[in-house]
Amino acid sequence: MYEDFHVTDRWTGEDLHCRWKANIVAIATRHADAVDVRFDVNVKPMWIALPCEAWVEQKRRTGKVITDQLAAQIAGRYLKSIIEEGYDAAREMYTMSIEEVLAQLDAVLAEATEAHSLPVLPIIGPVQETSYIPTPSRT
């Protein structure tokens, strides 16, 4: 749905190819209480910040959590909507409110219900082998 999509820029009419790249906890990178979702918009980085409080509110309201996959879909749907509304292409970061996150979440879930599935996020880059190290038994 929103991990890899095309949208037309409202002002220029340009076809923009938006591709999800990563979810990053912003506390580590910019000391913000948010999850930053990165997209490449025609290869230019664009970040959508989702406040962590939205995860708490979603858990309180439904008992369910926002997964990484859902966060990417929420941010992608938001990105598509701001481009269609005439976003500022010079900005690299947009910050969503808690209400916007929850509204986009509801819309993504409604669309996924109609399609009977939520898309899987792509694996970016080479897949690394992980080794399994057995744990000694505790007998």
Backbone hydrogen bonds, N-H to C=O, Kabsch-Sander energy under -0.5 kcal/mol:
donor,donor_aa,acceptor,acceptor_aa,energy
5,F,18,C,-2.5
7,V,16,L,-2.1
9,D,7,V,-0.5
9,D,14,E,-2.9
10,R,83,I,-1.3
13,G,9,D,-2.0
16,L,7,V,-3.4
16,L,14,E,-0.6
18,C,5,F,-3.2
18,C,16,L,-0.7
19,R,17,H,-0.5
19,R,40,D,-2.3
20,W,3,E,-3.4
21,K,38,R,-3.2
22,A,38,R,-1.3
24,I,36,D,-3.1
26,A,24,I,-0.6
26,A,34,A,-2.4
27,I,34,A,-0.5
28,A,25,V,-1.2
29,T,25,V,-0.7
30,R,26,A,-3.0
31,H,26,A,-0.8
31,H,27,I,-0.7
32,A,26,A,-1.0
34,A,32,A,-1.9
35,V,50,L,-2.8
36,D,24,I,-3.2
36,D,34,A,-0.5
37,V,35,V,-0.5
37,V,48,I,-2.7
38,R,22,A,-3.1
38,R,36,D,-0.6
39,F,46,M,-2.9
40,D,19,R,-2.7
41,V,39,F,-0.6
41,V,44,K,-3.3
42,N,17,H,-2.8
42,N,40,D,-0.7
44,K,41,V,-1.8
46,M,39,F,-2.8
47,W,92,E,-3.5
48,I,37,V,-2.4
49,A,47,W,-0.5
49,A,94,Y,-3.2
50,L,35,V,-2.8
50,L,48,I,-0.5
52,C,33,D,-1.9
54,A,51,P,-1.9
55,W,52,C,-1.2
56,V,52,C,-1.2
57,E,53,E,-2.6
58,Q,54,A,-2.5
59,K,55,W,-2.2
60,R,56,V,-2.4
61,R,57,E,-2.7
62,T,58,Q,-2.4
63,G,58,Q,-0.7
63,G,59,K,-1.6
64,K,58,Q,-0.7
67,T,65,V,-0.7
71,A,67,T,-2.7
72,A,68,D,-2.2
73,Q,69,Q,-1.8
74,I,70,L,-3.0
75,A,71,A,-2.6
76,G,72,A,-2.3
77,R,73,Q,-2.5
78,Y,74,I,-2.2
79,L,75,A,-2.8
80,K,76,G,-2.5
81,S,77,R,-2.1
82,I,78,Y,-2.5
83,I,79,L,-2.0
84,E,80,K,-2.2
85,E,81,S,-1.6
86,G,82,I,-0.6
86,G,83,I,-0.9
87,Y,82,I,-0.9
89,A,87,Y,-0.9
91,R,88,D,-1.6
94,Y,47,W,-2.4
96,M,49,A,-3.0
96,M,94,Y,-0.5
101,V,97,S,-2.3
102,L,98,I,-2.4
103,A,99,E,-2.3
104,Q,100,E,-2.7
105,L,101,V,-2.7
106,D,102,L,-2.3
107,A,103,A,-2.0
108,V,104,Q,-2.8
109,L,105,L,-2.7
110,A,106,D,-2.0
111,E,107,A,-2.3
112,A,108,V,-2.7
113,T,109,L,-2.2
114,E,110,A,-1.9
115,A,111,E,-2.0
116,H,112,A,-1.0
117,S,112,A,-1.6
124,I,122,P,-0.6
133,I,131,S,-0.6
